[in-house]
Amino acid sequence: MNNKKKMPTSTISRLFIYFRELDKLEKLSIRTISSSELGERVNLSGTQVRKDLGYFGQFGVSGSGYDVSELKEVLKKILGKDKVWNVAIVGVGHLGSALLAYSGFDRHGLNIVAAFDADPKKIGKNFANITIRSIEDIKQEVKKKKISLSIITVPGNRAQEVADVLVGSGVESILNFAPISLNVPDNVKVKEVDLSRELETLSYFLADKNGNNKK
């Protein structure tokens, strides 16, 4: 098996696409599929499919293609979807509340088990079957509930402080919605989601579509 560290982030994203497509195929009782057929179903080339899967070894049989159920199970393990990961949300404002109320996380092996906020008016209240705790309780709750992933939805001026507490408590992965880049150790994975920046990017494409960016 090749070294995961050399694998591009874009490949990881495509592996999830393959996994979801294989799940659909399995439900349709389709037993085998070639790389070109799988690629066609997800708007990619067969070469790209083979390259992405090649990071993890040799799959399929020449002339026969991939065994759908077998490849799905391999990807399930590679992507960590064979486990349930406990998640905490820090910051129960509008976005944090919406994430707490979202019922689709469990379908992806993500279990929201804790929520934290600094507002005394929110602490102790129950929201979506989760009791909101003080940010000061993060360390003990992370250990108690074996939380490995956290979602940060606090204002930008508090995000680094919160990240420091989470990392010091043992959290290994962070999804950051705060509009700043976090400084964390190399062993901690951070995914930045800047909604304003993403919307700005879409505005560029709208302007381009309407000819505003043409010379």
Number of C-alpha atoms within 10 A of each C-alpha: 8 10 8 11 7 8 13 11 9 9 16 15 11 17 18 16 13 22 20 16 18 25 18 13 18 16 11 9 11 14 15 19 17 20 19 17 16 22 19 13 12 14 10 15 16 16 11 15 22 17 12 19 18 13 16 16 9 10 15 17 10 8 7 10 17 19 18 23 17 15 18 20 16 14 20 17 11 15 15 12 17 14 12 13 18 18 24 25 24 27 25 23 15 9 14 21 16 12 18 20 15 12 12 11 14 12 10 13 15 16 18 25 19 22 27 26 24 16 14 11 8 17 17 14 12 12 14 14 12 16 16 24 22 18 19 13 11 23 17 11 19 22 13 9 13 15 25 19 24 25 23 27 25 24 14 16 11 14 22 19 11 20 22 15 16 25 19 12 17 16 23 18 19 24 16 23 21 21 18 16 16 19 11 15 11 7 9 14 14 21 13 16 16 15 12 10 11 10 10 12 11 12 12 13 13 13 12 12 11 10 10 11 11 8 4
